[in-house]
Amino acid sequence: MIRSLVFFAVFLISLNANAERVHLTGNFTQGGLIMGETEPDATVLFDGKQVTVAPSGRFLFGFGRDFKPTATLNIRYADGREDENILKITKREYSIERINGLPPSKVTPSAEFLARIKKENAEIARIRSIETKEEWFLSGWQWPVIGRVSGVYGSQRILNDIPKRPHFGLDIAAPTGTPVVASTEGVVQMAETDLYYTGGTIMIDHGYGLVSVYSHLSKLDVEAGQFVRQGEKIGEVGATGRATGPHLDWRLNWFGERLDPELLLGAMPQN
């Protein structure tokens, strides 16, 4: 398998003239998540859109798969001073796979499923728009399951010459029934056993627009509205939905930006 090419570096940046007033940590690359810290009464604009600053002064933003080379971060302080910072985002190269000769039913869902898919996608989008004013993401990140990385963020298939949506998650292959744990603490916003594409699916809200997704589960051990701690079992690996074998598809979103969860992790632990 060809892995996406990227340096998994983590940066600490102090910005411009008011360096002591704002700090950023994270991966300044496509798929990267950034955590900032500034004065609690400051106003933060990321590419012209206001980002909520927590009472602690922390804030989040991220760069999607095909994010442009630069972004603008403006900080307006209560004393009237303002910073404008140009952030440079590293471009990544992604694996592209072409498969031809497939039956049409394997490439495009039948009309009878389109209404179901539209309804499910609307609920997923609603959850991704939630902004809970909690800093649950501060619990850190751990691998949700131990296994073989079988699919990486950003890769894409072209089926019968039709480009499909890029893969926005991290696939981890493991036997059916292998425990899956919450990578980060938060509140379960979705716990569904049978979505069309992703089968058994759990979505966890980590606060301030950060939501993780656990898909293709054979069993769910949590329900919507439940608070989970980091490392707590939430389900089991399966092959439900549109999956060719048992694995966990693990994703991370900051509102509309689809991020790469592998950038937040160290090496896969040994069994």
Secondary structure, DSSP 8 states (H G I E B T S, - for coil): ----B-----EEEE-STTGGGEEEEE--BTT-EEEEEE-TT-EEEETTEEE---TTSEEEEE--TT--SEEEEEEE-TTS-EEEEEEE-B--B--EEEE-S--GGGTS--HHHHHHHHHHHHHHHHHHT---S--GGGG----SS-SEEEE-TT-EEEETTEE-----SEEEE--TT-EEE-SS-EEEEEEEEEETTTEEEEEEEEETTEEEEEEEESEE---TT-EE-TT-EEEE-B--SS-SSSEEEEEEEETTEEE-GGGG--S----
